Amino acid sequence: MKNNFALITGASQGLGLALAEELAKQKFNLLLAALPNENLSDTSERIANDFNVTVDYFEADMTEKSNVIALGEWANNYKVSILINNAGSGGSKRITEVSLEYIEKIIQLNVTSTSMLTKLLLPNLIESKEGYIMNISSMAAFSPMGYKTVYPASKKFIDHFSMGLREELKDKNVSVTVVYPGPMKTNDEVTSRIESQSKFVNLGVVELDEIARMSISKMFKGKRRVVPGRLNRISKFILSVLPSNTKIKMLSNAMRKEIQA
């Protein structure tokens, strides 16, 4: 299987890069995808040299349908046994103040491109005889909330899409795992947003390499859902027992404070 490739989107930084490095440590060859002008060439070369694996890369804006199709066609030139849909977009803003383009970008990247790329890679994954799909959702999937609005809905889609896919593929030797990270310091902008929130939110931050190790380990064990971080697992349980109105109000108040900070 390790002669095959793992395709990872959003691989130039943050969790995507951590996942790439963790798989490279385990001697998996990599196909990395990310936006242009994010030093993906240098990153690919460094990983290949550091871990003695084969790495190729594809630069594209996945908010464009044609680019997703091109990525899928390119990846299908390789034997792909692992697909990690990590690329995503979000943020905290008042829905009355965002542009239509902002909404479209979140839906295209978090929903449409994930669905399309998975569809395009399925024959390849099935042919591998031992395929794995990891879709990155979010703790935000566990409740609607104001001042994010579109993002949690898009991440809930990932949950439902993945569980349906898992059921369909259970006889095809392709396992589907969903990961629900809490707040992650993936870049300077996101780090600033997280640090402006409460101490409780910051306690839920888990190091990226730890998330990557846990997620990949659970994926290979065929786990259905992964929530990295003990505090995040406690939070998930609390959200599951709170009345809907209570948790929406609580989370929305936290988001309101974030955008006012």
Secondary structure, 3 states (H helix, E strand, C coil): CCCCEEEEECCCCHHHHHHHHHHHHCCCEEEEEECCCCCHHHHHHHHHHHHCCCEEEEECCCCCHHHHHHHHHHHCCCCEEEEEECCCCCCCCCHHHCCHHHHHHHHHHHHHHHHHHHHHHHHHHHHCCCEEEEEECCHHHHCCCCCCCHHHHHHHHHHHHHHHHHHHCCCCCEEEEEECCCCCCCCHHHHHHHHCCCHHHHHCCCCHHHHHHHHHHHHHCCCCEECCCHHHHHHHHHHHHCCHHHHHHHHHHHHHHHHHC
